[in-house]
């Protein structure tokens, strides 16, 4: 991801807004990552991936049973080495 200073962004925002259509752009302020510009399409994609969070006590017995019965897809075995 390209990194630009906040000063550069203020000077030519359109340039970086256009670049953000292709890839995220990190804006750096005082040598720290301050913001990231992404396309509206990428933002909507990320928002669709938002999850609802529940406390364990809020789950029904049916939910708990379904979780216990769930099994990973066979292709998930490719990630087993990450557990070790």
N, CA, C and O of each residue as an XYZ file, in Angstrom:
336
protein
N       0.836     -1.179      0.000
C       0.000      0.000      0.000
C       0.879      1.239      0.000
O       1.842      1.328      0.762
N       0.548      2.180     -0.844
C       1.319      3.421     -0.837
C       1.068      4.217      0.441
O      -0.036      4.219      0.986
N       2.109      4.886      0.899
C       2.028      5.733      2.090
C       2.350      7.160      1.654
O       3.348      7.405      0.976
N       1.494      8.089      2.051
C       1.714      9.486      1.702
C       1.585     10.339      2.951
O       0.929      9.949      3.916
N       2.213     11.501      2.928
C       2.091     12.408      4.064
C       0.750     13.128      3.993
O       0.173     13.277      2.916
N       0.266     13.568      5.131
C      -0.990     14.316      5.140
C      -0.844     15.605      4.339
O      -1.809     16.066      3.730
N       0.348     16.190      4.332
C       0.606     17.397      3.547
C       0.418     17.120      2.062
O      -0.207     17.910      1.355
N       0.960     15.995      1.583
C       0.786     15.632      0.173
C      -0.689     15.416     -0.154
O      -1.160     15.798     -1.225
N      -1.407     14.801      0.776
C      -2.827     14.563      0.538
C      -3.592     15.881      0.420
O      -4.446     16.026     -0.454
N      -3.293     16.833      1.287
C      -3.973     18.131      1.252
C      -3.682     18.868     -0.061
O      -4.548     19.559     -0.597
N      -2.481     18.716     -0.561
C      -2.092     19.399     -1.806
C      -2.820     18.845     -3.031
O      -3.262     19.604     -3.894
N      -2.942     17.527     -3.101
C      -3.545     16.901     -4.290
C      -4.489     15.768     -3.888
O      -4.210     14.605     -4.179
N      -5.598     16.090     -3.224
C      -6.491     15.021     -2.766
C      -7.066     14.185     -3.901
O      -7.233     12.973     -3.757
N      -7.371     14.825     -5.031
C      -7.956     14.088     -6.152
C      -7.063     12.980     -6.657
O      -7.545     11.906     -7.019
N      -5.773     13.226     -6.686
C      -4.815     12.212     -7.134
C      -4.918     10.954     -6.268
O      -4.958      9.835     -6.781
N      -4.959     11.154     -4.965
C      -4.981     10.008     -4.048
C      -6.368      9.374     -3.966
O      -6.491      8.175     -3.716
N      -7.403     10.169     -4.176
C      -8.741      9.587     -4.242
C      -8.849      8.665     -5.450
O      -9.460      7.599     -5.376
N      -8.255      9.079     -6.555
C      -8.245      8.220     -7.744
C      -7.416      6.963     -7.503
O      -7.808      5.868     -7.908
N      -6.285      7.120     -6.851
C      -5.430      5.973     -6.569
C      -6.148      4.984     -5.648
O      -5.977      3.771     -5.778
N      -6.949      5.507     -4.719
C      -7.676      4.647     -3.782
C      -8.718      3.781     -4.485
O      -9.210      2.814     -3.905
N      -9.057      4.119     -5.725
C      -9.972      3.269     -6.487
C      -9.307      1.961     -6.870
O      -9.984      0.967     -7.133
N      -7.985      1.960     -6.902
C      -7.222      0.763     -7.278
C      -6.654      0.027     -6.075
O      -6.568     -1.201     -6.073
N      -6.266      0.786     -5.045
C      -5.651      0.177     -3.861
C      -5.770      1.158     -2.693
O      -5.838      2.368     -2.906
N      -5.795      0.643     -1.466
C      -5.859      1.539     -0.306
C      -4.627      2.440     -0.241
O      -3.530      2.037     -0.629
N      -4.817      3.646      0.248
C      -3.743      4.620      0.392
C      -3.661      5.012      1.866
O      -4.651      5.448      2.454
N      -2.476      4.854      2.458
C      -2.272      5.194      3.865
C      -1.800      6.640      3.962
O      -0.854      7.037      3.281
N      -2.456      7.420      4.803
C      -2.040      8.799      5.049
C      -1.283      8.821      6.372
O      -1.777      8.360      7.401
N      -0.075      9.367      6.317
C       0.808      9.415      7.485
C       0.853     10.849      8.017
O       1.036     11.799      7.256
N       0.683     10.989      9.325
C       0.742     12.296      9.968
C       1.673     12.190     11.164
O       1.478     11.335     12.029
N       2.667     13.038     11.222
C       3.676     13.008     12.292
C       4.317     11.625     12.405
O       4.497     11.098     13.503
N       4.658     11.049     11.254
C       5.324      9.740     11.163
C       4.497      8.577     11.707
O       5.046      7.528     12.045
N       3.177      8.760     11.791
C       2.297      7.674     12.242
C       1.176      7.495     11.229
O       0.691      8.463     10.644
N       0.773      6.258     11.032
C      -0.365      6.002     10.154
C      -1.590      6.657     10.779
O      -1.947      6.366     11.921
N      -2.223      7.532     10.030
C      -3.312      8.333     10.571
C      -4.670      7.924      9.990
O      -5.675      7.895     10.700
N      -4.686      7.613      8.703
C      -5.941      7.263      8.034
C      -5.623      6.411      6.811
O      -4.492      6.374      6.327
N      -6.656      5.732      6.332
C      -6.534      4.949      5.102
C      -7.706      5.329      4.212
O      -8.854      5.355      4.656
N      -7.413      5.619      2.969
C      -8.461      5.919      1.992
C      -8.688      4.651      1.176
O      -7.749      4.054      0.650
N      -9.946      4.259      1.084
C     -10.316      3.120      0.239
C     -11.468      3.556     -0.657
O     -12.144      4.545     -0.374
N     -11.685      2.828     -1.720
C     -12.795      3.128     -2.618
C     -14.113      2.859     -1.899
O     -14.162      2.098     -0.933
N     -15.173      3.491     -2.381
C     -16.506      3.253     -1.809
C     -16.888      1.785     -1.961
O     -17.517      1.208     -1.074
N     -16.513      1.189     -3.072
C     -16.809     -0.234     -3.298
C     -16.118     -1.113     -2.246
O     -16.730     -2.031     -1.699
N     -14.844     -0.825     -1.970
C     -14.113     -1.599     -0.963
C     -14.707     -1.374      0.424
O     -14.805     -2.314      1.212
N     -15.099     -0.159      0.725
C     -15.719      0.133      2.016
C     -17.006     -0.675      2.178
O     -17.232     -1.279      3.227
N     -17.851     -0.688      1.144
C     -19.093     -1.467      1.230
C     -18.796     -2.955      1.395
O     -19.481     -3.645      2.150
N     -17.774     -3.453      0.689
C     -17.406     -4.872      0.834
C     -17.010     -5.175      2.271
O     -17.419     -6.192      2.831
N     -16.217     -4.297      2.865
C     -15.790     -4.498      4.249
C     -16.968     -4.417      5.208
O     -17.045     -5.195      6.160
N     -17.880     -3.492      4.972
C     -19.042     -3.352      5.845
C     -19.940     -4.583      5.779
O     -20.555     -4.958      6.777
N     -20.017     -5.210      4.610
C     -20.821     -6.437      4.500
C     -20.247     -7.545      5.366
O     -20.961     -8.461      5.774
N     -18.953     -7.455      5.643
C     -18.299     -8.485      6.440
C     -18.398     -8.220      7.939
O     -17.941     -9.034      8.742
N     -18.992     -7.085      8.325
C     -19.185     -6.810      9.752
C     -19.925     -7.981     10.380
O     -20.757     -8.629      9.746
N     -19.608     -8.226     11.604
C     -20.236     -9.343     12.304
C     -21.021     -8.840     13.499
O     -20.701     -7.814     14.101
N     -22.039     -9.580     13.814
C     -22.739     -9.337     15.066
C     -21.999    -10.108     16.143
O     -21.544    -11.229     15.915
N     -21.882     -9.514     17.297
C     -21.178    -10.165     18.399
C     -22.191    -10.506     19.479
O     -23.002     -9.669     19.876
N     -22.134    -11.738     19.947
C     -23.020    -12.191     21.009
C     -22.181    -12.650     22.192
O     -21.060    -13.131     22.023
N     -22.718    -12.503     23.351
C     -22.090    -13.101     24.529
C     -22.536    -14.549     24.588
O     -23.634    -14.889     24.146
N     -21.691    -15.392     25.129
C     -22.005    -16.819     25.176
C     -23.345    -17.062     25.859
O     -24.100    -17.944     25.450
N     -23.641    -16.294     26.886
C     -24.899    -16.465     27.614
C     -26.125    -16.098     26.808
O     -27.237    -16.455     27.195
N     -25.960    -15.397     25.704
C     -27.083    -15.004     24.859
C     -27.437    -16.074     23.826
O     -28.476    -15.986     23.171
N     -26.580    -17.079     23.680
C     -26.829    -18.136     22.708
C     -27.888    -19.102     23.237
O     -27.907    -19.436     24.422
N     -28.757    -19.538     22.347
C     -29.771    -20.527     22.726
C     -29.116    -21.907     22.777
O     -28.005    -22.102     22.284
N     -29.816    -22.844     23.373
C     -29.316    -24.231     23.408
C     -29.173    -24.783     21.991
O     -28.259    -25.559     21.715
N     -30.073    -24.386     21.099
C     -29.995    -24.840     19.704
C     -28.741    -24.272     19.034
O     -28.078    -24.967     18.264
N     -28.415    -22.999     19.329
C     -27.203    -22.399     18.769
C     -25.969    -23.147     19.262
O     -25.075    -23.457     18.474
N     -25.916    -23.435     20.545
C     -24.773    -24.142     21.126
C     -24.638    -25.522     20.514
O     -23.531    -25.960     20.204
N     -25.753    -26.210     20.339
C     -25.722    -27.543     19.722
C     -25.225    -27.459     18.284
O     -24.463    -28.319     17.841
N     -25.644    -26.441     17.561
C     -25.202    -26.276     16.170
C     -23.707    -26.001     16.109
O     -23.020    -26.502     15.219
N     -23.201    -25.213     17.041
C     -21.758    -24.932     17.083
C     -20.989    -26.205     17.381
O     -19.970    -26.482     16.747
N     -21.467    -26.976     18.335
C     -20.788    -28.237     18.687
C     -20.775    -29.216     17.513
O     -19.815    -29.966     17.335
N     -21.837    -29.206     16.719
C     -21.954    -30.151     15.606
C     -21.214    -29.676     14.352
O     -20.998    -30.462     13.430
N     -20.831    -28.422     14.310
C     -20.189    -27.874     13.111
C     -18.826    -28.512     12.882
O     -18.080    -28.770     13.827
N     -18.515    -28.759     11.633
C     -17.225    -29.312     11.242
C     -16.649    -28.463     10.119
O     -17.400    -27.989      9.267
N     -15.335    -28.261     10.097
C     -14.745    -27.452      9.024
C     -14.836    -28.168      7.682
O     -14.897    -29.395      7.606
N     -14.842    -27.368      6.641
C     -14.828    -27.919      5.292
C     -13.489    -28.613      5.057
O     -12.486    -28.198      5.637
N     -13.440    -29.644      4.237
C     -12.182    -30.368      4.001
C     -11.023    -29.469      3.561
O      -9.875    -29.713      3.933
N     -11.315    -28.442      2.777
C     -10.232    -27.570      2.314
C      -9.610    -26.755      3.450
O      -8.528    -26.193      3.280
N     -10.271    -26.683      4.597
C      -9.707    -25.966      5.736
C      -8.489    -26.685      6.316
O      -7.718    -26.082      7.064
N      -8.308    -27.951      5.986
C      -7.153    -28.713      6.477
C      -5.835    -28.078      6.011
O      -4.786    -28.315      6.610
N      -5.889    -27.279      4.952
C      -4.683    -26.605      4.460
C      -4.113    -25.637      5.480
O      -2.952    -25.238      5.378
N      -4.918    -25.255      6.461
C      -4.463    -24.295      7.473
C      -4.055    -24.957      8.795
O      -3.695    -24.260      9.744
N      -4.107    -26.273      8.867
C      -3.772    -26.984     10.101
C      -2.370    -26.669     10.608
O      -2.142    -26.637     11.817
N      -1.433    -26.438      9.697
C      -0.053    -26.156     10.111
C       0.056    -24.831     10.876
O       1.030    -24.619     11.598
N      -0.923    -23.945     10.729
C      -0.889    -22.669     11.451
C      -1.202    -22.845     12.928
O      -0.860    -21.981     13.735
N      -1.831    -23.922     13.290
C      -2.194    -24.183     14.691
C      -0.988    -24.666     15.482
O      -0.861    -24.375     16.671
N      -0.113    -25.397     14.827
C       1.018    -26.014     15.523
C       2.021    -25.030     16.040
O       3.018    -25.424     16.644
